[in-house]
Amino acid sequence: MSTGREIRLIEEDEGGWSAIDQELNVASQGETREEALSNLDEAVELTKEAREADTNAPEPDAPWFEE
């Protein structure tokens, strides 16, 4: 079943994986692809809850979000 989300997975040079949902500006990481995706799902849910509650979600702290 497809959720319609476009996810970018990056294998990091120093090891591990990063997973990015660019539409929502949410990212996470993990030692494996599966862990990175699972962590991303959790980060997306927490971000959606914060947005629905009208509270501020943490600012992204990752180099791919720098302007």
Contact map, one row per residue, 1 for C-alpha under 8 A:
1110000000000000000000000000000000000000000000000000000000000000000
1111100000000000000000000000000000000000000000000000000000000000000
1111100000000000000000000000000000000000000000000000000000000000000
0111110000000000000000000000000000000000000000000000000000000000000
0111111000000000000010000000000000000000000000000000000000000000000
0001111100000000000011100000000000000000000000000000000000000000000
0000111110000000001111000000000000000000000000000000000000000000000
0000011111000000001111000000000000000000000000000000000000000000000
0000001111100000111100000000000010000000000000000000000000000000000
0000000111110000111000000000000000000000000000000000000000000000000
0000000011111011110000000000000000000000000000000000000000000000000
0000000001111111110000000000000000000000000000000000000000000000000
0000000000111111000000000000000000000000000000000000000000000000000
0000000000011111000000000000000000000000000000000000000000000000000
0000000000111111100000000000001000000000000000000000000000000000000
0000000000111111110000000000111110000000000000000000000000000000000
0000000011110011111000000000111110010000000000000000000000000000000
0000000011110001111100000011110010010000000000000000000000000000000
0000001111000000111110000011100010011001000000000000000000000000000
0000001110000000011111001111000000000001000000000000000000000000000
0000111100000000001111111110000000000001000000000000000000000000000
0000011100000000000111111110000000000000000000000000000000000000000
0000010000000000000011111100000000000000000000000000000000000000000
0000000000000000000011111100000000000000000100000000000000000000000
0000000000000000000111111110000000000000000000000000000000010000100
0000000000000000000111111111000000000001001100100000000000010000000
0000000000000000011111001111100000000001001000000000000000010100000
0000000000000000011100000111110000011011001000000000000000000000000
0000000000000001111000000011111000111011000000000000000000000000000
0000000000000001110000000001111111111010000000000000000000000000000
0000000000000011100000000000111110110000000000000000000000000000000
0000000000000001100000000000011111110000000000000000000000000000000
0000000010000001111000000000011111111000000000000000000000000000000
0000000000000000000000000000010111111100000000000000000000000000000
0000000000000000000000000000111111111110000000000000000000000000000
0000000000000000111000000001111111111111000000000000000000000000000
0000000000000000001000000001110011111111100000000000000000000000000
0000000000000000000000000000000001111111110000000000000000000000000
0000000000000000000000000001110000111111111000000000000000000000000
0000000000000000001110000111100000011111111100000000000000000000000
0000000000000000000000000000000000001111111110000000000000000000000
0000000000000000000000000000000000000111111111000000000000000000000
0000000000000000000000000111000000000011111111100000000000000000000
0000000000000000000000010100000000000001111111110000000000000000000
0000000000000000000000000000000000000000111111111000000000000000000
0000000000000000000000000000000000000000011111111100000000000000000
0000000000000000000000000100000000000000001111111110000010000000000
0000000000000000000000000000000000000000000111111111000000000000000
0000000000000000000000000000000000000000000011111111100000000000000
0000000000000000000000000000000000000000000001111111111110000000000
0000000000000000000000000000000000000000000000111111111110000000000
0000000000000000000000000000000000000000000000011111111000000000000
0000000000000000000000000000000000000000000000001111111000000000000
0000000000000000000000000000000000000000000000000111111100000000000
0000000000000000000000000000000000000000000000000111111110000000000
0000000000000000000000000000000000000000000000000110011111000000000
0000000000000000000000000000000000000000000000100110001111100000000
0000000000000000000000000000000000000000000000000000000111110000000
0000000000000000000000000000000000000000000000000000000011111000000
0000000000000000000000001110000000000000000000000000000001111100100
0000000000000000000000000000000000000000000000000000000000111110100
0000000000000000000000000010000000000000000000000000000000011111110
0000000000000000000000000000000000000000000000000000000000001111110
0000000000000000000000000000000000000000000000000000000000000111110
0000000000000000000000001000000000000000000000000000000000011111111
0000000000000000000000000000000000000000000000000000000000000111111
0000000000000000000000000000000000000000000000000000000000000000111
